[in-house]
């Protein structure tokens, strides 16, 4: 490690952590450290203070409360991946975590840390968007619940105030079985996704699709819900022609170019992955 000098703080409660954030200039919060530590090492970020949340009790849990699953922000990704509750009630999240880094990183990485870091290629923000999750944040003014669509603002930027800490993420759970699928393409397993697609399908009694949620990640500055593609599926029977049309719409989403691929390649990946994910999700209905 070769970070710039900083002061290290280890609060024992959420209130103490919030007070530190509110009073210390240029402070960064440390959760799992799987993103912050490399950025400190390469001096991409140079904070004056690092506030470590790992000694705060009560921020790591998975609770089934009936209509939703509540997950503490400091819950390790590996614990979520192996949880029978998540496997049964939120299988999309369980499936997506298989693509998140490697076992060693998931042993330390946290759900709250991934959402707050908000890398556009990260799997967990894409799943949260697909599931219409809510984020609970605590600051000096109290607690507030933020819909994930409002939480995501722009590239690696959330709506959190500088003195707020995420304490919980809430995932609504369906009253009936869903079809789900998560797919991504990366140069190597564990690398950042060049494109990813998360799909949830809820059937109606007549066999049509009552609810469709499609999120495309990795191709732009933030993961996005493909509203037009969802509308092309909603109310229809799960047939190949509708899947192809929705996939074409996802292939038209705005994409970025970088050293790994041009924008057109990422759009093609989004199209192919969407069609495959919809087919897979329909097969699980």
N, C-alpha and C positions, 0 to 999 in steps of 0.2 A: 504494500500500500504506500502510495506517495501523494496523499491528498494535501491540499493547502491547510494550514493550521486552523483549528476550530475548537470551540468549547463543547464538551460532551455533557449532556444532561440525561438523567435516568429517573423520570417521575414515577411515583407509585400509585397514582390515581389519574382518572381522566381530567378531573378538576385541576390538578397540579399541572398536567400537560397543557391544558388550555391556558392557564395563567402564564406559563412559560412562553407559549406561542404569542400571546397578547403583549408580553413585555419585552421580548428579545428581538432585536432587529436581525433580519436576514437569517431566519431559522429554517431548518429542514427537519421533517419528521422521518424517523427511521422505523419501518415496520419489519418486513422480512429482509430487506436490504439487497434483494437480488437485482434491483435496478439502481438504487442509490449508491451502493458501494462501488460498482464499476464506474459510475459517473463521477464520484469523488476521486477515485484513483486516477482517472484520465483528466480530471479537472474540467469536466464539462459543467459542473456546478461547483461553486466555491462559497459555501455558507460560513457564517461566523459562528453558528450554533447548530448542533445536531441533537434532537430530542428523541430519545430511544423509548419506544412504547412497550418494549418486551417485558418490563417488570410490572405492568399494570394488570391486575387480576380482573377476570370477568369479561374480557374481550374476545375470547376464543370459545365458541360453542356452535352447535347445530341443533336447532329446536323446531320440532314439528308442532305448529300451533293450529292445525286444522286447515284453514284456508290459505296458509302461507308457510313457507320455511324461512325462519330467521337465522342468519349466520353472522356470528361476531366478526368484526373487521379483521381481527388478528388470527382468525382460524387459518391454519396452514393448508395450503392447496392439496397436499398429500392426504391430510385428514378428510378433506371434502371428497376427494377422489375415491377413497376407500370406504366412505360412510354408507351403510346400508340404507339409511334414510334418504340420502341424495340419490343413490342408485334406483330406489323405488319411486321416489316422488319427484325428483328433478333429474331424470336420466340424461337430458341434453347437457347439463353442466358436467355430469360425470364423464360423458363421452368427450366433451371438449377438453377436459383437463388432461386427457391422454396425449394431447398435442402440445401441452404447455411445457416448454423446456425439457428437462430431464428429471429423473427421480430426485437427484440431489438438490436441484433448484426448487422443486415442489415441496421438499421437506422443510424449506425455510420460507419460501414465498407465501404471501397471504392474499386472501381475496380482496380485502380493503386496500392493500398496497397496489394491487394490479389496477383496480378501478381508479384510484387517485393518480397513479402514474399515467394512465390512459394512453398507452402506446396504441397506435391505430391498428397494429397487427396482432394485438393481444387477444386471446380467446375469451377471457372472462368478461370484458366489457361487451363483446358481441353477444354473448349468451344473456347477459343482464338486459340488454336492449330487446332481445327477442322475447324474453319473458316478462317485459314491462315491470322490472324490479324497481324497488324504492331504496334510497340510501338515507340512513339516519346520520345526521351530523350534529355535533355538540360544540358550542362556542360560548363566549361570555354572555351572550344574550339568551342562552338556553338551547333547547333541542329543536330541530326541525327535520321534517321528512321531505325528501326531494325525489320526485319521479326521475328515473334514469334518463329520460329524454331531455330533461332540463339540466341534469347533472353534467352531461356531455356538452361542452361548449365549442371547442375547436382543438387544433392539434396539441395533444398532451396538456390540455387545459380544461379544468372543471369549473363549476360555479361555486366551489367552496371559497369561503372568505379566508383570508390569511391566518385567522386565529381559530379556525374550526378544525375538528378532528372527526373522521368517520368512525362510528362505533358499531353500526349494524347494517346489513343488507338484507332486504326482505324480498323473497320471490313468491309471487302468487302461485298457488297450485291448482290445477284444474279439477273440476268435479267429475270428469270422465277421462278415459284413457286418451292420450295424444299420440300422433305420429311425430317422430322427431329425427333429426339428423344434423350432424356437424361434420363438415369436410373442409380441408384446407390443402394448399399446395405450398411446400417449402423446398428449398434446395436440398436440405438434409433434415431428417427428423430432429426436432428440437430447435431448429432455426426459426427466425421470425417468418411468419407466413407472408408470401407474396400475394395471396388472396385466400379468403376463407368465407364460408357460408354457413349460417345457422338457420334451421327451419323448424317450425312447430306447426302442426296441422291438427285442428280439432274437428271431428266429424259431427254433423247434424243427424237427427233421427232418420232422415230420408236418404242418407248416404252421401249427401253433398258436403262440402267443406264449410263449416260454420265460421271458423277463425283460421286465418293464415298469417303467420309472422315469418318474415325473411329478413335477415340481417347480413349484409356483405361487409367484411372487414379486410384490412390489409391493402386495399387498392387506393384509398384516398387518405385524407388527413385525419378522419375519424371513421369509426364503423357507422354504417347508416342502415336504417330500415328502408327496404325497397317498397314503398307504399304502392306504386303502380303495379308492380309484380304481384303484390299481395291481393290487390283488387282483381287481378286477372284470374286468380285461383278461387277467391271467396265466392261461395254460392254455386260453385261448379262441382261436378263429379270429378274425382281424381283420375284424370285421363292424360295420356302422353301429350296430346296436342296443347292442352292448357299449360303443362309443365314447360314445353318448348317455348311458348309465347312468353311466359313469365321469365324464363331464363334469358331470352333475348332482351327483355327490358333491363335486367340486371347487368347485362353486357354493355348497356348504354350509359351506366352510371359514370360520373366523373372519376377519373383515375389520375395518378401521378406517375411520372417517369423518374427513374434514378439509375444508378450504376448497374442494377440487377436486371432491369427490364423496362421497355417503353410502356407508356400508358395503354397502348392498344393490346399488348400482351396480357396485362393485368385484366383488362376488360374481357378478353377471351377466356381467361381463367375463371372470372366471375360467372360468365355464361355457362361454361361447362360444369362447374361445381354446383351451381344452382340447379341445373337440370338433374344432376346425379342426386343431390340432396333431396329434392322434391320426390324423386322416384323412391329413394330409400325411406323417407318419412311416410309416404303413402303405403309402402309395403308393411309398415309397422302399425298401421291403424287397426 
